[in-house]
Amino acid sequence: MISGLVQILLFQSIGELVSKLLLPTLPGPVIGLVLLVCWLVIRKGINSDLAMVADGFSQYLGLLFVPAAVGVVLFLPQLQANALAIISALVGSVILTIASSALVARFLSRQEHHE
């Protein structure tokens, strides 16, 4: 289990270094995650220690939403004042996401039939 945790922290640290030195616009943990995924693809699998740590973390992912919920309650007056704009943005983004996903799926299915 320690080995899996060390792997995760190693890739996050490498991601932080890359972010500070080469790509300051990208967050270090995101770069580290991409590097970890690339490493796992190269290795063609996940070792048991890393899988155990990942399973342990995934059981508690819901706790990450607690600060967001507190933030929502903290800014409730601003959210109420801008409710129409927020709802419009959410509905519009959902519609655009569904439409663009449908277009990409249609494009990819046509490409698949041509091959």
N, C-alpha and C positions, 0 to 999 in steps of 0.2 A: 504494500500500500504506500509506503514512503517513496518507493521508486516512481510510482505513478504521479504522486504529488510533486516530486522533484522535476519530472518531465514537464508537467503543466507550468510550474513556476519558471523553469528554464526557458521554455518557449515564450512565456510572457515577458521575461527579462530581455530576451533577444529582440522581441517586438518593440519593447521600450527603447532599446538602444538604436534600432533602425529608425524608429520614429524621431528620436532626438537628433540623430546625425544625418539621416538621408531624407526622410519623408515626414516633415513636421506637421503636415496637414492631416495625417492619419493617426488615429489613436494607437498607442503601443499594444494594448491587448488585442485589438483587431488584427494587427499585423502578426502578432504572436499566434493567434488562432489560425490564420491562413497558413503560416509556416508549419504549425502542428498538423493541420490537415494534409498539407503537401508531404510532410514527413511520413504520415500514416499511409498515404497513397503509395509512396515509394516503397515502404516496408510491406505493403499489401496486407495490412491487418493491424489490430490493436492488441497489445499484450494484456495479460490478465490484471496486472497491477493498475494500469491506466484505466481499464474498463471498470475496475472496482471503485476507483476514486471518482470517475465520471458518473457512475450510478449513484454514489453517495451524494455528490453535488446536485444531481438532478432531482433528488427527493426533496431538496430544500429550495428549489428555484422560486417557489411561490413567495418566499420571504423577501425576494428582491423587489416585489411589487409594493411592499409596505411603505417605503419612503415615497414612492410615487403617489400612493393614496393619501399620505399625510400632506404632500404638496398640493394635491387637489383640494383638500379641506382647507388648507391654509390660504389658498387663493380663490376660495369660493365666491367672494363678492365680485372679483374681476371676471371670473368665469360666467357668473350670472349676467353681468353687464354686457358681455360679448357672446352670449349664448347663440344668437342667430348666426353670427359669423363663424363660430366654431362648428355648429351643426352643419352649416352650408359647406364648409371646407371638408368636413368628414364625409358627408354624403357625396360631394363632388369627387373627392379622392377615391372613394370606394367605386364609384361608377367608372372613373377613368382607369382604375386598376383592373377591373373586370373586363372592360372593353379592350384595353391593351393586351391583357392576357389572352383573350379570345382571338385577337388578331395575330399574336405570335403563335398560338396553337394552330390556327388555320394555315399560317405561312409554313410552319414546320411540317404539318401533315401533307401539304401539297408537295413539299420537297421530298418527303418520304415516298410518296406515290410515284414520283418521277424517276427514282433510282431503281 
